[in-house]
């Protein structure tokens, strides 16, 4: 008995082959646009966070910018303060206080003229707890060896202020915390060596004038004004209210305001103090002369040109006819 395998008719395919070749489709119960709607909802939820992130980046960037703007404004103010005020008449400003005040005004004016700085700083630039915006200090090179070539000294002008900022993220100011930026800048002015001033001691007999000579080692470009006064040492003056006949010299109080001047281009002048012959056997006596010199080209013992102070001593030689002590 023979088994026969049915032969498929031409043009037909087995059922399992048709099953393989037929495209596989699977029905889904999800709506067609569900994935798109989900993405939209997620994006909508993230939008506020993205907005906050953008604002935070703006806040951080503008806060850093406030620090940069503050430093640049401080540098401009320091340069202006260093250059503005040395041409003031020194005799009207012997201690430099007027120049310091003008430097403060100049720095404040420069800082106030920067609109971007005032926009970034909530209350504008404010002093950082010191007396003002400007601090002035001096450096002396008096002890440096001559071979170094250093000038006599230097002035250091520092401008410093605080800037409280919130990043200036309008219109949401107040959303982020504030930061305090510190504007800092320093300007150093090195003084070239100028004329050196000296005052020589004086000696005179009773009844003559003491002549103190103030001399420069080279002519000055401008006048040097010398304000002088006296102080008692062993010699007595009217300041000590002596008894009649005990007056040794005429006092020159500081309140009297006596001055001597070395004209521009000259090198010396004199300051005179009158003495008296009291006809008392008292030996030689001394007094002190206090001199404060001012002049914008004068090299000072400190970097400031607003007052070089000297103290020198004078001797009044006794002219009384004193009896010779007996020999032992």
Protein Blocks (a to p, Z undefined) as FASTA:
>chain_A
ZZddddddehiacfklmmmmpccddddfbdfklmmmmmmmmmmmmmmmmmmmmmmmmmmm
mmmmmmmmmmmmmmmmmmmmmmmmmmpcfklmmnommmmmmmmmmmmmmmmmmmklmmmp
mnopadehiablbdcddddfklpcfklopafbdcddddddddddehiaafkghjaccddd
ddddddddddddddddddddddddehiacddddddfbdcfbdcddddddddfkbccfklo
paehiafbdcddfklopacdddehiabdcdddddddehiaebjaddddddddddfkbccf
bfblgbcadddddddddfbdcdddddZZ
